[in-house]
Amino acid sequence: MSDGGRERTRLYLITPPQIDPSPFSETLTEALEGGDVACLQLRLKNVPEAEVRLAAETLLPICQAYDVAFLINDDPVLAKAVGADGCHVGQDDTPYDEARRILGPDAIIGVTCHDSRHLAMVAGEAGADYVAFGAFFPTATKAPKARATPDILTWWQELMEIPCVAIGGITADNCRPLVEAGADFLAVAAGVWGHDKGAGEAVRLFNAIFDEMTG
């Protein structure tokens, strides 16, 4: 199945909300060995900044070795300090314009847009590198503020060139409607780290589906 030329969907990994950087670095390496990954977002919650910095400094070289973009959630100052490729900001986080001012014109900055076409248009017109829609499925990673439906991905693809990311409870078992609807990236956390056959096998499964459905 193919849509006749749309670029292949890619995987966008998000860390668990709390990690021990040393053992997680082995898990991350296993995941990246499993196949193509576009980026990793470091998203640690209720963790001291020093621990976030340690995690960033541990994981960034691994991402660089595999040519995977490394983003930090809602901390453009830390992202700049550690040499990350950029950051991701939510609607209640650092405003996009401020993040861009801190990180400069070449950084990757993505914006959470929930299920809102208006928020996505605002972010796109401001210059965001991607917009993220979701949650599409129930998720234990965080309490979603909205539930999105696949048609918002199709609407965005028909309207804008800026990539869109689908997020929220995505697994290899439920991702096909999102790929079909037009997601450029699937943001996945537990669907990779919690896979019963390991992170590497989960990445392999996602990439097999992407190869089948897009490209």
N, C-alpha and C positions, 0 to 999 in steps of 0.2 A: 504494500500500500504506500502510495506517495502522493504528495500534493502537487507534483509536477515541477519541483525546483526550489521550494522554500529551503532555506538553510537548515541543516540538521540540528535538532534539539540537542542541548548539552546539559551536563550535570553541574549543579551548583551546590556544593556541600556546606552545611552549617554545623559547627561543633555542638556537642551537648552543652547544656547551660553551666555545667561544672565539670572540670577535667583535672586529672593529674598529668601535667605536660609530658613527663618522661614516658610513661607507658602509652599515653595517647599518641605520641609521636610514632610508635610502632604500629598502632592501629591505622593511623593516617597513611603511613607508608604502604601498608597492606592494601588500603583502599585505592591509592593512586597507582599501585601495580595492577589493579583490576581493570583499568581502561581509562578512557578519556574523561578528564574532569576539567571544567573551565576555571573554577575558582573555589576557594575556601573562605567562608566568613567565620571569623572568631567572634562568637557571641556567648560571652560568659555573664551570668546574672548574679547579683548580690555577692560579688567577689571583689576583694580589695584591688586597687589599681596596680599595685606591685605584682600581684599574681597574674593579672591580665597581661602586664608587660612581659613577665617571665614566659607565659604561654606563647605570646607573640614572638618573642626572640627564639623560642624553641622550635616553633612550627614554621616560621617564615622561610628558613633555609631549605626545609623539606619541600615546600611549595615551589620555591625557586628552582630546585633541582629537577622538578617535574614540569616546569613551565606552567604552573598553576597560579593564577592571580590570588593574592592574599589581601582580604579586606577585614577591617575591624568594625564591629557594630557600634555605632553611635559614639565614637570618640576620635574625631578628626585630629585632635592634638596628639594623641598617642599614636595614631596611624602615621602621622608625619614623623614623629620622634623615632619610631622603629623602622621606618623605611617601607611601610606597607604600600600596596598598590592603590589603596583607597579606603573608603568606608561606606557603610550602609546606614542610612538614617530613617527613623520612623517619623510619624506625624507629630509625636510628642517629644522628639529628640532634638538635637542640634538642627536648626533650619538649614535647608539645602544651601542657600546663598552664603551662610556663614561657613559651612563646611567647605564650600568651593574656595572661599577667600583664604582659608587656612591651608588647604591642600594644593591649591594652584590648578592651572588649566589642564594638566595632563593626568591628574588622578582620576580613578574610577569612583564615581559617587552614584549610588542607587538609592531610590526612595520608596518606602512602603506606601501603597495607595489603597490598601484594603479592597473593597469592592466598588470604589468610587471612580467613575469615569472623569468627574471634575478634577479630583486630586491628581489623577494621572495626567490630564491635559496640562494642569498647572506645573507639575514636575517636568514634563517633557518640554514645555515652552521655556522653562527656566534653564534648561540645559542638562538635566539628569542624564546619566549614561544608560540607565535602565530604570524601569518601573516594576514594582513587585505587587502582584495581586494575590489575595487570599484572605482567609484560609479556605481551601477547596474541600478539605475533609477534616473530620475531627482530629485533633492533635493534643498530645499530652505535653509537648515541648513548651507551649505557652498558651495562655488563655486568649483565643482569637477574639478580636473586636468586631469581626465581620465574617460572613460566609459568602464567598464568591462562587459564581457559576462559570462554566467554560466559555460561554458566549462572550464574556468580557475580553477574553484573549483574542477571539476572532475579530471582534470589533476593533481592538487596538491594532492588530496586524493589517487590517484593511485601511487604517487611517494614518498610521505613523511608521517611521523607519526605526525609531528607537526600540531596542529589544525589550521584551517583557519576560518577567520571571513569575512562575507559578509557585506558590508556597502553601504549606499547611497539610500535614498528615499524608504526604505523598509516599507511596511505595511502588515497587515494581509491579505489584498486582493491580493497582488502581490508576496508574499514570496514563494509560493509553488515551482516554478522552481529552486529557490536557495537551498531549502531544498533537492529537488530531485537531484540536481547536486552535493551535497556533503558538503554544508556549515556546519561546526561544531557549529558555532555561527552566529546569525543574530544580527548585531548592529543596534539599532533602537533608534531614537530620536522622531521626530514629529509623527511617526506612533504610539507611545504610548502616549506622553504628549498631542498631539493634537486630540486624538480620541474623536469622538462626544459622546461616551457613557462613557468616563472617562478612566484614566490610568489603573485602576484595570481590567476593562472589556477588554481592549486591550491586557493586559498580559494574561488574561484567554483565549482569542481567539488564540493568538500565540501558547500557550501551547497545546491547543486542536489540532491545526494543526500539531505540532511536534509529539504529541502522535499518531496521525493517520498515519503519514508518516515515522517515524523512530522509532527505538527501537527494 
